[in-house]
């Protein structure tokens, strides 16, 4: 783990965002409409992440993710993620055609800490999730390697999992390719999407490494054999994946049909105004009478729908996990009819009322709200807690926006109290980013070379639970990663947001 002063120095360098843009050659007016493609677990389709992500390393042009959009109305678009661990993804442009379009979202900023970061990508009223793995900042440089069979068919490759048309892939769907490593280091390998499926893998090679494992994402569109070109470290080979014909739909009945679903287990919390995530599930009992692909779904009720599918090769009692998508509209208890194979049962889902979520302050004396997607995140995956608080002003643009952060390198937990940029010796890091309407970044953060900042940017946590954080904030923020000379003065800052 990095020592406190080193981490603080990196944080003080700030988070520099560059809005990159994929240009489409159309001159259109108006705002586009459409939906991000996602699987039943709301994971982005395809989930293609390119580039190596290292703690403390500024992202470059090779750091991007590709997403697909089903466009209903052509026009301008802004597709962006939330800011996680110091970096963000964004793409802008114009859609000239309806139907499926692929958009590249370029990363900007600098990952602060090692670990897996889950981003929420938003477009129009839809969203999807994508994971990015950040390796340690002291990791070796990018690996130098060649694929077995480079220039042709990947030699020694092997696949695992079931590959079937119309059956969504899972983490069990992998392909292992052979490599010869000449210089150890980090690697990021991915393929393009073919037949609705792509493969990717990241990690670190040692000189003893001989293979890399790539994991599939997406749902196969058809049966047949498809050749996937894979590229890394200037080396290219291709491997083939054969998708068998769909087993066809299974015949089954839902437990409790046609009344309440018996033995259903509901996972996650359902809050009006809060998007569903991967924890929002419904595990139901089914009885399979003829093996095949079991698919169960619900209509949209109160802004939420459920869906899930799996291949069952045996008959008898089974369980099937359904994943929620959408955003709850109102509090109360709502009945969701689940239907599959001509059988229907109902699960009741309680939605709690949406609390008043807000982030507001005065910027150079002007009252400003950041209540769009006003949320907080609390990450303990690195062994010490990181609290992030984020919100935007407009639903049609990611900026103006604000991001506040507290990192407690000494471990334990972030509790109610006052945190400033002058507490490095106590293992506390504080940072603040304000983006104005022109996407100009004003930053202030802990600086090991200046532990007497006056006035010091301060975040006071009044209360914090597992689901909500409340407090105040104030202090100066400046251009050029906090160096100035131009700056803004933030006063009377207040936040009351859910932790997601």
Secondary structure, DSSP 8 states (H G I E B T S, - for coil): ---HHHHHHHHHT-----------S----SB-EEEE-B-TT-BBSS-EEES-EETT-B--TT-EEEEEEEEEE-EEEEEEE--BTTEEEEEEEEE-SSEEEEEEEEEEEB--S-EEEEEEEEETTEEEEEEEEEE-TT--SB-EEEETTTTSB-TT-EEES--BTT-B--TT-EEEEEEEEEE-EEEEEEE--BTTEEEEEEEEE-TT--EEEEEEEEB--SSEEEEEEEEETTEEEEEEEEEB----B-EEEETTTTSB-TT-EEES--BTTSB--TT-EEEEEEEEEE-EEEEEEE--BTTEEEEEEEEE-S-EEEEEEEEEEEB--SSEEEEEEEEETTEEEEEEEEEB-----EEEEEETTEEEE--EEEEEEEE-TTSS-EEEEEEES-SS-S-SEEEEEEEETT-S---SEEEETT-GGGTEEEEEEEE-TT--EEEEE--TT-S--SS--EEEEEEE-SSEEEEEEEEEEEHHHHT-SSEEEEEEEEEEEEE-
